[in-house]
């Protein structure tokens, strides 16, 4: 008959050995961060449309920056996008209207930037997220569902929208549409005389992203959208 101490040792030995092996094993290496591309404002566009009875008002932003992080081999892991828009750069081509939009509605002195930060980017097919997305191949059009937080006029809202993307070696193009409500961001609905504009604003974007400029690159007009 085995002694209690020997029996206890026999029972614990395999577990202790496994624990020692686990503690002595080197930590698994972290996955490398995906490459980051810079949004090229000169080759991109960010437009908005708002309607009022009998008229559609079109405008655009001409100063914005951003970054897209994506690993074409594993696009479902760690992809992200950040976009920063200078509020005072929004214009509609009418100076009086633009001044009222910036000062009364956007309050650009208090809120100089509009920022979107993604929380999830999932490649999709037929409107549904792919469970195991394949790699991005050069020239192949793909679709994605982008979810993130939009900080506009001091109010943060989560938005979700589809995006058409196209990857080429070292660059990425993304295009899509988003509909926002001004009242969701505590922005007063614009009124001109007796005419009231719609609460909805439709955004259309097309972004081109590529390698970051080298260190010490000077600020040029390429940092402005046309």
Secondary structure as UniProt FT lines:
FT   HELIX           4..24
FT   STRAND          36..39
FT   HELIX           41..43
FT   STRAND          45..52
FT   TURN            53..54
FT   STRAND          55..61
FT   STRAND          63..69
FT   HELIX           72..74
FT   TURN            75..76
FT   STRAND          80..86
FT   HELIX           87..89
FT   STRAND          90..91
FT   HELIX           95..100
FT   HELIX           101..106
FT   TURN            108..110
FT   STRAND          113..125
FT   TURN            126..127
FT   STRAND          128..129
FT   TURN            138..139
FT   STRAND          141..152
FT   TURN            153..154
FT   STRAND          155..168
FT   TURN            169..170
FT   STRAND          171..181
FT   HELIX           182..185
FT   STRAND          191..192
FT   TURN            193..194
FT   STRAND          195..196
FT   STRAND          200..210
FT   TURN            215..216
FT   HELIX           221..223
//
